[in-house]
Amino acid sequence: MTSPSDLPGGQRVLLVEDDRVQQLLVSTHLERLGCVVDIAEDGEEGLALWAEHRHGLVVTDCRMPRMDGYAFVRALRALPDGAAVRVVGMSADVDDRAKALEAGMEALLEKPLSSESVAQLLRRG
């Protein structure tokens, strides 16, 4: 098992996810690993939070109402400094992988995320 001391501590992460259960699950994994987590309910809210905090890592659901993860990442990448952000997508459907990569995500993780997959995500940073 990975301990928080094995990972970059204090990292601020933006989680863009509309499902409350997934918000709780993913944010709990991240917080246990020493991250500070800001949660947005969709891409529009995610862009506003990113503009405020300039997160180095963003984890986003692919399918959300209003602005989905694909449109969110495209809009983020178009912003000044947006190209430098690490963005990882999440989906219960692995068929979303090609579309996620095309939109500008660096990887697609399968839901539900495990604590080990979240730890690996942070190690890559």
HELIX and SHEET records of a PDB file:
HELIX    1   1 PRO A    4  ASP A    6  5                                   3    
HELIX    2   2 ARG A   20  ARG A   32  1                                  13    
HELIX    3   3 GLY A   43  HIS A   53  1                                  11    
HELIX    4   4 GLY A   69  ALA A   78  1                                  10    
HELIX    5   5 GLY A   82  ALA A   84  5                                   3    
HELIX    6   6 VAL A   94  ASP A   96  5                                   3    
HELIX    7   7 ARG A   97  ALA A  103  1                                   7    
HELIX    8   8 SER A  115  ARG A  124  1                                  10    
SHEET    1   A 5 VAL A  36  ALA A  40  0                                        
SHEET    2   A 5 ARG A  12  VAL A  16  1                                        
SHEET    3   A 5 LEU A  57  ASP A  61  1                                        
SHEET    4   A 5 ARG A  86  SER A  91  1                                        
SHEET    5   A 5 ALA A 107  GLU A 110  1                                        
END                                                                             
